[in-house]
Amino acid sequence: MDNTRFVDLLASGCQALGVSVGEDVGPRLQRLMAELLKWNAKVNLTAITAPEEVLEKHFLDSLAVLPEVTGAASLLDLGAGAGFPGLPLKIALPALGVTLVDTVGKKVAFIKAASASLGLQGVRGLHARAEGQPETEGIPRAQLLIARAFMDLPDWLALAPAYVEQGGRVVAMLGKSQTDAELASRAAERQLRVISARAYRLPFSGAERQVAVFAKE
């Protein structure tokens, strides 16, 4: 994919999602894609390798939650895989402190290498398993905790509160949408409340997504 097509698709995708990014974001995402595909030829980081699909299903899917993330000082991405949504969000929000955690060492190595290659400051890749004990796991709490299809929502809401600072929020990026009543019921089981929830579609494939934000009661 040439530079012009990448920039055009990124712009149209962001417009369709109702988000805006700075002019420097496109070139940095292109470099991230190049790093991802280069590493992926040797290490299994992602099954998505077609450039248009990487742009939509990794980059735009990550940027879609900018409205929920903007304003936070720190973000913890659990089960980050090859760095999504944490790395695109960091590129779009340079002041955001981001910690990305995964149990697969090679994926964490990629996150560190890509961050260094892009010159990103205030980004950490951690090889760890989140089991609800952040102090012993060496995982820092954050204002905003996020995960993209990391585990089923009930399990995620059981695990998440341990990693959120006082007054912080938990963001769940979901595939299939759940009703307001379902979200409220799941939240109440864990002494959480729903702050917001919205459904949207990815701009090119039309794939359904939902993002829900929770806070401690």
Secondary structure as GFF3:
##gff-version 3
##sequence-region A 1 217
A	DSSP	alpha_helix	3	17	.	.	.	ID=ss1
A	DSSP	alpha_helix	25	40	.	.	.	ID=ss2
A	DSSP	alpha_helix	51	53	.	.	.	ID=ss3
A	DSSP	pi_helix	54	60	.	.	.	ID=ss4
A	DSSP	alpha_helix	61	63	.	.	.	ID=ss5
A	DSSP	alpha_helix	66	69	.	.	.	ID=ss6
A	DSSP	beta_strand	74	78	.	.	.	ID=ss7
A	DSSP	alpha_helix	86	92	.	.	.	ID=ss8
A	DSSP	beta_strand	97	102	.	.	.	ID=ss9
A	DSSP	alpha_helix	105	118	.	.	.	ID=ss10
A	DSSP	beta_strand	123	127	.	.	.	ID=ss11
A	DSSP	alpha_helix	134	137	.	.	.	ID=ss12
A	DSSP	beta_strand	142	148	.	.	.	ID=ss13
A	DSSP	alpha_helix	153	159	.	.	.	ID=ss14
A	DSSP	three_ten_helix	160	163	.	.	.	ID=ss15
A	DSSP	beta_strand	164	174	.	.	.	ID=ss16
A	DSSP	alpha_helix	180	189	.	.	.	ID=ss17
A	DSSP	beta_strand	192	201	.	.	.	ID=ss18
A	DSSP	beta_strand	208	216	.	.	.	ID=ss19
###
